[in-house]
Amino acid sequence: MENKILNFNKFLCYFDLIRLNQPTGFFLLLWPTYWALWLSNRGLPNFYVLFIFTTGIFLMRSAGCIVNDYVDRKFDAYVSRTKKRPLIKGSISIREAKIIFFY
């Protein structure tokens, strides 16, 4: 039972690393992309195209969040807004963050 709790806590740390708890950045990338797809198709685009672009937006934002945390890890420890991020707290190792980034 305790092992499942530890796995769930690790999952939540990954969730925080890619900032799924703050979806604003995702929507800031999503809506202009959808707008461009609708304009270029002169109507509703194909579902497959929407799926590919939505997946790409999600992966791009997640990768950007990981890179930001990795690059700023020494600086973020001194900023009150960012010092509780999982890479700074040590709940996720740098190696794990790189694996998630390349995955």
PyMOL commands that set and color helices and strands:
alter all, ss='L'
color gray80, all
select helices_A, chain A and resi 2-17+24-41+47-71+73-76+86-89+94-102
alter helices_A, ss='H'
color red, helices_A
deselect
rebuild
show_as cartoon
